Amino acid sequence: MSLAEKLIKDFETLPEDKKIEVIDFVDFLKKRNRKNIESMMDLIIVENKEALEELSK
C-alpha cells in the first residue's frame, strides 16, 4: 500500500470534525512551506542585489 493510499484509507475512517482538522493542518503545512520558500528567495535577492541590478541593465 502506498503512502497516499494509507493516508486516504485512514482519512476516510475519521469523523467529519477530525477530517476538517486534517485538512486545516495540511493547509497550514502548505502555507508554512510557501513562507519558507519566500523567505529563502528574499534572502537570495538581498545577498545578490548587486549582481541582480547588473543583470537588469
Secondary structure, 3 states (H helix, E strand, C coil): CCHHHHHHHHHHCCCHHHHHHHHHHHHHHHHHHHHHHHHHHHHHHHHCHHHHHHHCC
